Amino acid sequence: MDGDADRWNARYAGRLGSWPRPPEGLDDGDAPSSGRCLDIACGLGEQSVWAARRGLHVVSVDVSDVAVAATIELAQTYGVAELVDARVHDLDHGLGALGGDPGFDLVICQRFRAPSMYGEIAQAVAPSGWLAITVLSEVDNEPGEFRAPPGELMRAFDDSGLHVSSHVEGHGEATLIAQRRVDAAV
C-alpha cells in the first residue's frame, strides 16, 4: 500500500460519515436528481450518499479502503447502497476508465487538489452536467503545498467548456460551481 493510502487510512480509522450533505456551494435546486454522479476522493461518503438520496447512481472513489468502507456503510445506513458504487482508486493514476461516455451529470470533488487532473475532471462532466469542486486555498490562509493560489480554479476551468455559476475564495478554501454548456464539446 502506498504512502497516500496509509496516511488516509490512518486519518479515517475508526470514523464514520456523519450525515448526507451537499457539496460546498451547490444549491439543492441546481443539483440534478437523476443520472450519474462521480465523487472524487469521496472521504467518508457524505456527498456520495446525499447524491444517491437525490436519485443519482454514484461512483465514489478514494485511495483509502477505510474511507470506501465508511462510504458503503453510510450508504447502507441511509438505504441507498444499491445506488453507490464505492471503489478504492489511486487518483495518482487519474480518473482512467471512471469518466466513461457520455460522462457524469454531477462531478463532486471536495478538498482534493490535483491541478494536473483539472482537465480530466472537466471532461468527466456530461452535457448539462454540474461540477462542484472545493480545494484548500491560500486566500485568508498560509501558502502550502496542498493549497491553491488565488484564482487557480477560475483559471483552470475558464476554457473548459463549463459555465461558472459560482466562485468563492476565502477562509482557506476555494469553491467553484460550474455547468457544462449543452453545445460544448466533451
Contacts in CASP RR format, 6 or more apart in sequence:
PFRMAT RR
TARGET T0000
AUTHOR 0000-0000-0000
METHOD contacts of the structure
MODEL  1
MDGDADRWNARYAGRLGSWPRPPEGLDDGDAPSSGRCLDIACGLGEQSVW
AARRGLHVVSVDVSDVAVAATIELAQTYGVAELVDARVHDLDHGLGALGG
DPGFDLVICQRFRAPSMYGEIAQAVAPSGWLAITVLSEVDNEPGEFRAPP
GELMRAFDDSGLHVSSHVEGHGEATLIAQRRVDAAV
1 9 0 8 1.000
2 63 0 8 1.000
2 90 0 8 1.000
2 92 0 8 1.000
4 63 0 8 1.000
4 90 0 8 1.000
4 92 0 8 1.000
5 63 0 8 1.000
5 64 0 8 1.000
5 65 0 8 1.000
5 88 0 8 1.000
5 90 0 8 1.000
8 43 0 8 1.000
8 62 0 8 1.000
8 63 0 8 1.000
8 64 0 8 1.000
8 66 0 8 1.000
8 67 0 8 1.000
9 64 0 8 1.000
9 65 0 8 1.000
9 66 0 8 1.000
9 67 0 8 1.000
11 64 0 8 1.000
12 43 0 8 1.000
12 44 0 8 1.000
12 64 0 8 1.000
12 66 0 8 1.000
12 67 0 8 1.000
12 70 0 8 1.000
13 66 0 8 1.000
14 66 0 8 1.000
15 44 0 8 1.000
15 70 0 8 1.000
16 44 0 8 1.000
16 70 0 8 1.000
16 73 0 8 1.000
16 74 0 8 1.000
17 44 0 8 1.000
17 45 0 8 1.000
17 46 0 8 1.000
17 70 0 8 1.000
17 71 0 8 1.000
17 73 0 8 1.000
17 74 0 8 1.000
18 44 0 8 1.000
18 46 0 8 1.000
19 46 0 8 1.000
20 46 0 8 1.000
20 47 0 8 1.000
20 49 0 8 1.000
20 50 0 8 1.000
20 52 0 8 1.000
20 53 0 8 1.000
20 74 0 8 1.000
20 78 0 8 1.000
21 46 0 8 1.000
21 47 0 8 1.000
21 50 0 8 1.000
22 28 0 8 1.000
22 31 0 8 1.000
22 47 0 8 1.000
22 50 0 8 1.000
22 132 0 8 1.000
23 47 0 8 1.000
23 50 0 8 1.000
23 108 0 8 1.000
23 110 0 8 1.000
23 132 0 8 1.000
23 134 0 8 1.000
24 110 0 8 1.000
24 132 0 8 1.000
24 134 0 8 1.000
24 173 0 8 1.000
24 175 0 8 1.000
25 132 0 8 1.000
25 134 0 8 1.000
25 166 0 8 1.000
25 168 0 8 1.000
25 175 0 8 1.000
25 177 0 8 1.000
26 130 0 8 1.000
26 132 0 8 1.000
26 177 0 8 1.000
30 130 0 8 1.000
30 165 0 8 1.000
30 177 0 8 1.000
30 179 0 8 1.000
31 51 0 8 1.000
31 54 0 8 1.000
31 106 0 8 1.000
31 130 0 8 1.000
32 54 0 8 1.000
32 56 0 8 1.000
32 105 0 8 1.000
32 106 0 8 1.000
32 129 0 8 1.000
32 130 0 8 1.000
33 54 0 8 1.000
33 55 0 8 1.000
33 56 0 8 1.000
34 55 0 8 1.000
34 56 0 8 1.000
34 105 0 8 1.000
35 55 0 8 1.000
35 56 0 8 1.000
35 57 0 8 1.000
35 105 0 8 1.000
36 56 0 8 1.000
36 57 0 8 1.000
36 58 0 8 1.000
36 59 0 8 1.000
36 103 0 8 1.000
36 104 0 8 1.000
36 105 0 8 1.000
36 106 0 8 1.000
36 126 0 8 1.000
37 48 0 8 1.000
37 51 0 8 1.000
37 52 0 8 1.000
37 56 0 8 1.000
37 57 0 8 1.000
37 58 0 8 1.000
37 59 0 8 1.000
37 104 0 8 1.000
37 105 0 8 1.000
37 106 0 8 1.000
37 107 0 8 1.000
37 108 0 8 1.000
38 58 0 8 1.000
38 59 0 8 1.000
38 61 0 8 1.000
38 95 0 8 1.000
38 98 0 8 1.000
38 99 0 8 1.000
38 104 0 8 1.000
38 106 0 8 1.000
38 107 0 8 1.000
38 108 0 8 1.000
38 124 0 8 1.000
39 45 0 8 1.000
39 47 0 8 1.000
39 48 0 8 1.000
39 51 0 8 1.000
39 58 0 8 1.000
39 59 0 8 1.000
39 60 0 8 1.000
39 61 0 8 1.000
39 108 0 8 1.000
39 109 0 8 1.000
40 61 0 8 1.000
40 91 0 8 1.000
40 95 0 8 1.000
40 107 0 8 1.000
40 108 0 8 1.000
40 109 0 8 1.000
40 112 0 8 1.000
40 121 0 8 1.000
41 61 0 8 1.000
41 62 0 8 1.000
41 63 0 8 1.000
41 91 0 8 1.000
41 109 0 8 1.000
41 110 0 8 1.000
41 111 0 8 1.000
41 112 0 8 1.000
42 48 0 8 1.000
42 60 0 8 1.000
42 61 0 8 1.000
42 62 0 8 1.000
42 67 0 8 1.000
42 68 0 8 1.000
42 71 0 8 1.000
42 86 0 8 1.000
42 108 0 8 1.000
43 62 0 8 1.000
43 64 0 8 1.000
43 67 0 8 1.000
43 70 0 8 1.000
43 71 0 8 1.000
44 67 0 8 1.000
44 70 0 8 1.000
44 71 0 8 1.000
44 74 0 8 1.000
45 60 0 8 1.000
45 67 0 8 1.000
45 70 0 8 1.000
45 71 0 8 1.000
45 74 0 8 1.000
45 75 0 8 1.000
45 86 0 8 1.000
46 74 0 8 1.000
47 108 0 8 1.000
47 110 0 8 1.000
48 58 0 8 1.000
48 60 0 8 1.000
48 71 0 8 1.000
48 74 0 8 1.000
48 75 0 8 1.000
48 84 0 8 1.000
48 86 0 8 1.000
48 108 0 8 1.000
49 71 0 8 1.000
49 74 0 8 1.000
49 75 0 8 1.000
49 78 0 8 1.000
49 80 0 8 1.000
49 84 0 8 1.000
51 58 0 8 1.000
51 106 0 8 1.000
51 108 0 8 1.000
52 58 0 8 1.000
52 75 0 8 1.000
52 78 0 8 1.000
52 80 0 8 1.000
52 83 0 8 1.000
52 84 0 8 1.000
53 78 0 8 1.000
53 80 0 8 1.000
55 80 0 8 1.000
55 83 0 8 1.000
56 83 0 8 1.000
56 105 0 8 1.000
56 106 0 8 1.000
57 83 0 8 1.000
57 85 0 8 1.000
58 83 0 8 1.000
58 84 0 8 1.000
58 85 0 8 1.000
59 85 0 8 1.000
59 87 0 8 1.000
59 98 0 8 1.000
59 104 0 8 1.000
60 68 0 8 1.000
60 71 0 8 1.000
60 84 0 8 1.000
60 85 0 8 1.000
60 86 0 8 1.000
60 87 0 8 1.000
61 86 0 8 1.000
61 87 0 8 1.000
61 88 0 8 1.000
61 89 0 8 1.000
61 91 0 8 1.000
61 98 0 8 1.000
62 68 0 8 1.000
62 71 0 8 1.000
62 86 0 8 1.000
62 88 0 8 1.000
62 89 0 8 1.000
63 88 0 8 1.000
63 89 0 8 1.000
63 90 0 8 1.000
63 91 0 8 1.000
63 92 0 8 1.000
64 88 0 8 1.000
65 88 0 8 1.000
68 86 0 8 1.000
68 87 0 8 1.000
68 88 0 8 1.000
71 84 0 8 1.000
71 86 0 8 1.000
72 81 0 8 1.000
72 84 0 8 1.000
72 86 0 8 1.000
75 81 0 8 1.000
75 83 0 8 1.000
75 84 0 8 1.000
75 86 0 8 1.000
89 98 0 8 1.000
91 112 0 8 1.000
91 114 0 8 1.000
91 117 0 8 1.000
94 114 0 8 1.000
94 117 0 8 1.000
94 120 0 8 1.000
95 117 0 8 1.000
95 120 0 8 1.000
95 121 0 8 1.000
95 124 0 8 1.000
96 120 0 8 1.000
98 124 0 8 1.000
99 123 0 8 1.000
99 124 0 8 1.000
100 124 0 8 1.000
101 186 0 8 1.000
102 126 0 8 1.000
102 127 0 8 1.000
102 186 0 8 1.000
103 124 0 8 1.000
103 125 0 8 1.000
103 126 0 8 1.000
103 186 0 8 1.000
104 124 0 8 1.000
104 125 0 8 1.000
104 126 0 8 1.000
104 129 0 8 1.000
105 126 0 8 1.000
105 128 0 8 1.000
105 129 0 8 1.000
105 130 0 8 1.000
106 129 0 8 1.000
106 130 0 8 1.000
106 131 0 8 1.000
106 132 0 8 1.000
107 121 0 8 1.000
107 124 0 8 1.000
107 125 0 8 1.000
107 129 0 8 1.000
107 130 0 8 1.000
107 131 0 8 1.000
107 132 0 8 1.000
107 133 0 8 1.000
108 132 0 8 1.000
108 133 0 8 1.000
109 121 0 8 1.000
109 131 0 8 1.000
109 132 0 8 1.000
109 133 0 8 1.000
109 134 0 8 1.000
109 135 0 8 1.000
110 132 0 8 1.000
110 133 0 8 1.000
110 134 0 8 1.000
111 134 0 8 1.000
111 135 0 8 1.000
111 136 0 8 1.000
111 173 0 8 1.000
112 135 0 8 1.000
113 135 0 8 1.000
113 136 0 8 1.000
113 146 0 8 1.000
113 147 0 8 1.000
113 148 0 8 1.000
115 148 0 8 1.000
115 152 0 8 1.000
115 156 0 8 1.000
118 156 0 8 1.000
118 157 0 8 1.000
118 160 0 8 1.000
119 156 0 8 1.000
119 160 0 8 1.000
121 131 0 8 1.000
121 133 0 8 1.000
122 131 0 8 1.000
122 157 0 8 1.000
122 160 0 8 1.000
122 161 0 8 1.000
122 162 0 8 1.000
123 186 0 8 1.000
125 131 0 8 1.000
125 162 0 8 1.000
125 178 0 8 1.000
125 179 0 8 1.000
125 180 0 8 1.000
125 186 0 8 1.000
126 180 0 8 1.000
126 186 0 8 1.000
127 180 0 8 1.000
127 181 0 8 1.000
127 182 0 8 1.000
127 184 0 8 1.000
127 186 0 8 1.000
128 179 0 8 1.000
128 180 0 8 1.000
128 182 0 8 1.000
129 179 0 8 1.000
129 180 0 8 1.000
130 177 0 8 1.000
130 178 0 8 1.000
130 179 0 8 1.000
130 180 0 8 1.000
131 157 0 8 1.000
131 162 0 8 1.000
131 176 0 8 1.000
131 177 0 8 1.000
131 178 0 8 1.000
131 179 0 8 1.000
131 180 0 8 1.000
132 175 0 8 1.000
132 176 0 8 1.000
132 177 0 8 1.000
133 153 0 8 1.000
133 157 0 8 1.000
133 175 0 8 1.000
133 176 0 8 1.000
134 173 0 8 1.000
134 174 0 8 1.000
134 175 0 8 1.000
134 176 0 8 1.000
135 147 0 8 1.000
135 148 0 8 1.000
135 152 0 8 1.000
135 153 0 8 1.000
135 173 0 8 1.000
135 174 0 8 1.000
136 146 0 8 1.000
136 147 0 8 1.000
136 148 0 8 1.000
136 172 0 8 1.000
136 173 0 8 1.000
136 174 0 8 1.000
137 147 0 8 1.000
137 148 0 8 1.000
137 149 0 8 1.000
137 150 0 8 1.000
137 152 0 8 1.000
137 169 0 8 1.000
137 170 0 8 1.000
137 172 0 8 1.000
137 173 0 8 1.000
137 174 0 8 1.000
138 144 0 8 1.000
138 147 0 8 1.000
138 148 0 8 1.000
138 149 0 8 1.000
138 150 0 8 1.000
138 172 0 8 1.000
139 150 0 8 1.000
139 169 0 8 1.000
139 170 0 8 1.000
139 171 0 8 1.000
139 172 0 8 1.000
139 173 0 8 1.000
139 174 0 8 1.000
140 170 0 8 1.000
140 171 0 8 1.000
140 172 0 8 1.000
141 147 0 8 1.000
141 170 0 8 1.000
141 171 0 8 1.000
141 172 0 8 1.000
143 149 0 8 1.000
147 172 0 8 1.000
148 174 0 8 1.000
150 169 0 8 1.000
151 169 0 8 1.000
151 174 0 8 1.000
152 174 0 8 1.000
153 167 0 8 1.000
153 169 0 8 1.000
153 174 0 8 1.000
153 175 0 8 1.000
153 176 0 8 1.000
154 164 0 8 1.000
154 167 0 8 1.000
154 176 0 8 1.000
157 164 0 8 1.000
157 176 0 8 1.000
157 178 0 8 1.000
158 164 0 8 1.000
160 178 0 8 1.000
161 180 0 8 1.000
161 181 0 8 1.000
161 184 0 8 1.000
161 185 0 8 1.000
162 178 0 8 1.000
162 179 0 8 1.000
162 180 0 8 1.000
162 181 0 8 1.000
162 184 0 8 1.000
163 178 0 8 1.000
163 179 0 8 1.000
163 180 0 8 1.000
163 181 0 8 1.000
164 176 0 8 1.000
164 177 0 8 1.000
164 178 0 8 1.000
165 177 0 8 1.000
165 178 0 8 1.000
165 179 0 8 1.000
166 175 0 8 1.000
166 176 0 8 1.000
166 177 0 8 1.000
167 174 0 8 1.000
167 175 0 8 1.000
167 176 0 8 1.000
167 177 0 8 1.000
168 174 0 8 1.000
168 175 0 8 1.000
169 175 0 8 1.000
180 186 0 8 1.000
END
